[in-house]
Amino acid sequence: MSERIYNFSAGPAVLPEEVLKEAQADLFNYKGTGMSVMEMSHRSKTFDDIIVNTEKDVRTLLDIGDDYSVLFLQGGATLQFSMVPLNLMPPANKADYIVTGSWSKKAVNEGKRAGAVNIAGTTEEDNFNHLPLQDELKLDPEAAYVHYTSNNTIFGTQYLSEPEVGNVPLVCDASSDILHKKINITKYGLIYAGAQKNIGPSGVALVIIRNDLLERAPEELHTYMNYNIHVKGKSLYNTPNTFGIYIIGLVAKHLINIGGLDEMYKRNKEKAGLLYNCIDESDGYYAGSVQNKEHRSLMNVTFNLGTEELEKKIIAEANEAGFSGLKGHRSVGGLRASIYNAFPQKGVEELIDFMKKFKANN
């Protein structure tokens, strides 16, 4: 296949074409070093420049102060489901979790292995088709932290702003919307994100932790599971995913070059707005799966057609037309268009044209 298709996959997901082309040029011989970025030592001066500049640009994009540490770890967000409670739950040994989908449920399961978990809010009885409202949350002021998932890829919901949790540290799984807009980093105790949905390839987890919280980790904690070890080692305690960190660096530089996260947020709102308008103006032919429009995700647009047969047909025809990855998650069915940062607006516009034609013909 000589042409690139429109990749609506939920992850691993689309990357900026500029990033892919630069990586392609560097793949065989990185900046005249005579070797690939995947071949060089993680202790070399060349890779040290890569990881230092990657961290610098991530800090610039999110305005991260010196009172926070930035880590590039392995194990994805799934390992963070365990590392967060193991490091942060002591000495209270209890934490609040807001449950808004499959990934937050998995985080709860790991949290329970470390201490007491209070479900501060959940919409599971409504199949997660909306988010808990602020006044519905039952928060414990003595909890070690409050954990929530900012964007839910399967169910298509997303927080427009952080839940208010008082003085309790806020922990966020931002795997599927990290760097989609500017946030106030000082509202968070810890943010973690698997890279493969919005900022890079699979195999890297970005962790941003407020330094005072590092003191909570018990001394007997297994070495790799301790955030302090990775902070002291500057993400180089063991051999990291060098290529993944390099790609995150290219993505961060790309975001800075286009005008930063305010510009990225503007583009994301415009893309999603076009697609949601198409759904809403279809006279019910396409039905958005999220009831509260204020809870709709800018990253993952989920919707249904009137019958399962129609859904299978549109997915098959979409694949033939060059629109890949529109099938909804197997647990909920329907359709899902993942339009992360790197997804082009032209692709959204062409999908809308396709959807209108499909409706006219079916």
Residue pairs with C-beta under 8 A, 6 or more apart in sequence:
3 322
4 17
5 322
5 323
5 324
6 322
6 323
6 324
6 343
6 344
6 347
6 350
6 351
7 13
7 14
7 324
7 325
7 343
8 323
8 324
8 325
8 326
8 336
8 337
8 338
8 339
8 343
8 351
9 324
9 325
9 338
10 153
10 154
10 176
10 197
10 300
10 325
10 329
10 336
10 338
11 153
11 176
11 194
11 196
11 197
11 202
11 338
12 196
12 197
12 201
12 202
13 196
13 197
13 198
13 338
13 340
13 342
13 343
14 340
14 342
14 343
15 200
15 201
15 247
15 251
15 342
16 251
16 254
16 341
16 342
17 342
18 254
19 247
19 250
19 251
19 254
19 342
22 250
23 246
23 247
23 250
26 36
26 37
26 246
27 36
27 37
27 38
28 36
29 35
29 36
30 36
30 37
30 40
30 46
31 46
33 40
33 46
37 47
37 50
37 242
37 243
37 246
38 242
38 243
40 46
40 47
40 242
41 47
42 236
42 239
42 240
42 242
43 236
47 242
50 242
50 245
50 246
50 249
51 72
51 234
51 235
51 236
51 240
51 245
51 249
53 249
54 72
54 245
54 246
54 248
54 249
54 252
55 70
55 72
57 249
57 252
57 253
57 256
58 64
58 70
58 206
58 248
58 252
59 70
60 252
60 256
61 179
61 182
61 252
61 255
61 256
61 260
61 261
62 179
62 182
62 183
62 185
62 208
62 261
63 182
63 185
64 70
64 185
64 208
65 185
65 186
67 210
67 211
67 212
68 185
68 208
68 209
68 210
68 211
69 208
69 209
69 211
69 214
69 227
69 231
70 206
70 207
70 208
71 206
71 207
71 208
71 209
71 227
71 230
71 231
71 235
72 204
72 205
72 206
72 207
72 235
72 240
72 241
72 244
72 245
72 248
73 79
73 80
73 204
73 205
73 207
73 230
73 235
73 240
74 203
74 204
74 205
74 240
74 241
75 205
76 194
76 196
76 202
76 203
76 205
77 103
77 173
77 175
77 192
77 193
77 194
77 205
78 106
78 194
79 205
80 173
80 192
80 205
80 207
81 106
81 107
81 109
81 110
81 111
82 110
82 113
82 114
82 225
83 225
83 227
84 107
84 111
84 145
84 147
84 171
84 190
84 192
85 95
85 110
85 111
85 113
85 114
85 115
86 114
86 217
86 221
86 225
87 213
87 214
87 216
87 217
87 221
87 225
87 226
87 227
88 95
88 144
88 145
88 169
88 171
88 189
88 190
88 213
88 216
89 95
89 111
89 114
89 115
89 144
89 145
89 216
90 115
90 144
90 216
90 217
90 218
91 216
92 115
92 142
92 143
92 144
93 114
93 115
93 116
93 144
94 115
94 116
94 117
94 118
94 140
94 142
94 143
94 144
95 111
95 115
95 116
95 117
95 118
95 143
95 144
95 145
95 146
95 147
96 117
96 118
96 119
96 120
96 139
96 140
96 143
96 145
96 146
96 147
96 165
96 168
97 104
97 107
97 108
97 111
97 117
97 118
97 119
97 120
97 146
97 147
97 148
98 104
98 119
98 120
98 121
98 122
98 132
98 137
98 146
98 147
98 148
98 149
98 163
99 105
99 108
99 119
99 121
99 122
99 123
99 124
100 122
100 123
100 128
100 131
100 132
100 148
100 149
100 152
100 155
100 157
101 128
101 149
101 152
101 153
101 154
101 155
101 157
102 152
102 154
102 331
103 149
103 152
103 153
103 154
103 173
103 175
104 147
104 148
104 149
104 152
104 173
105 124
107 147
107 149
107 173
108 117
108 119
111 117
111 147
115 144
118 138
118 140
118 143
120 132
120 137
120 138
120 139
120 140
120 146
121 132
121 136
121 137
121 138
122 132
123 129
123 130
123 131
123 132
126 291
127 155
127 332
128 152
128 154
128 155
128 157
129 155
129 157
129 289
129 290
129 291
130 157
130 290
130 291
130 292
130 295
131 157
131 159
131 292
131 295
134 163
134 164
137 163
139 146
139 165
139 166
139 168
140 168
141 166
141 167
141 168
143 168
144 168
144 169
144 216
145 168
145 169
145 170
145 171
145 189
145 190
146 163
146 165
146 168
146 169
146 170
146 171
147 171
147 172
147 173
148 159
148 162
148 163
148 170
148 171
148 172
148 173
149 172
149 173
149 175
150 158
150 159
150 162
150 172
150 173
150 174
150 176
150 177
151 157
151 158
151 159
151 174
151 175
151 176
151 177
151 297
151 299
151 300
152 158
152 176
152 297
152 300
153 176
153 197
153 297
153 299
153 300
153 329
153 336
153 338
154 300
154 302
154 329
154 331
154 332
154 336
155 289
155 290
155 302
155 332
156 288
156 289
156 290
156 296
156 297
156 300
156 301
156 302
156 336
157 290
157 295
157 296
157 297
158 177
158 295
158 296
158 297
158 298
158 299
158 300
159 295
160 294
160 295
162 170
162 172
162 183
162 187
162 188
163 170
169 188
169 189
169 190
169 210
169 213
170 187
170 188
170 189
171 188
171 189
171 190
171 191
171 192
172 188
172 190
172 191
172 192
173 192
173 193
174 191
174 192
174 193
175 192
175 193
175 194
175 197
175 198
176 193
176 197
176 198
176 299
176 300
176 340
177 198
177 297
177 298
177 299
178 191
178 193
178 198
178 199
178 206
179 198
179 199
179 251
179 252
179 255
179 261
179 264
179 341
180 198
180 261
180 264
180 265
180 268
180 298
180 299
180 340
180 341
181 261
181 262
181 264
181 265
181 268
182 260
182 261
182 262
182 265
185 191
185 208
188 208
188 210
189 209
189 210
189 213
190 207
190 208
190 209
190 210
190 213
191 206
191 207
191 208
192 205
192 206
192 207
192 208
193 199
193 205
193 206
194 202
194 204
194 205
195 201
195 202
195 203
195 204
195 205
195 206
195 244
195 247
195 248
196 202
196 203
197 299
197 338
197 340
198 299
198 340
198 341
198 342
199 206
199 248
199 251
199 252
199 341
200 244
200 245
200 247
200 248
200 251
201 243
201 244
201 247
202 244
203 241
203 244
204 240
204 241
204 244
204 245
204 248
206 248
207 227
207 230
209 227
209 231
211 231
214 227
214 228
214 231
217 226
217 227
217 228
223 229
223 237
224 237
224 238
229 237
230 237
235 245
251 342
255 261
255 264
255 341
258 264
264 341
267 341
267 345
268 298
268 299
268 339
268 341
269 298
270 345
271 298
271 339
271 343
271 345
271 348
272 296
272 297
272 298
272 299
272 301
272 339
274 345
274 348
274 349
274 352
275 301
275 337
275 339
275 348
275 351
275 352
276 288
276 293
276 296
276 301
278 286
278 352
278 355
278 356
279 286
279 287
279 288
279 301
279 303
280 288
282 355
282 359
285 305
285 306
285 359
286 303
286 304
286 305
286 355
286 359
287 303
287 304
287 305
288 296
288 301
288 302
288 303
289 302
289 303
289 304
289 332
289 334
290 296
290 297
290 302
298 339
299 338
299 339
299 340
300 336
300 337
300 338
300 339
301 336
301 337
301 338
301 339
302 328
302 332
302 334
302 335
302 336
303 334
303 335
303 336
304 311
304 333
304 334
304 335
305 311
305 314
305 334
305 335
308 333
310 362
311 333
311 334
311 335
313 362
314 326
314 335
314 355
314 358
314 362
315 326
315 327
315 335
317 358
318 324
318 326
318 351
318 354
319 326
321 354
323 347
323 350
323 351
323 354
325 338
326 335
326 336
326 337
327 335
327 336
328 334
328 335
328 336
329 336
337 348
337 351
339 347
339 348
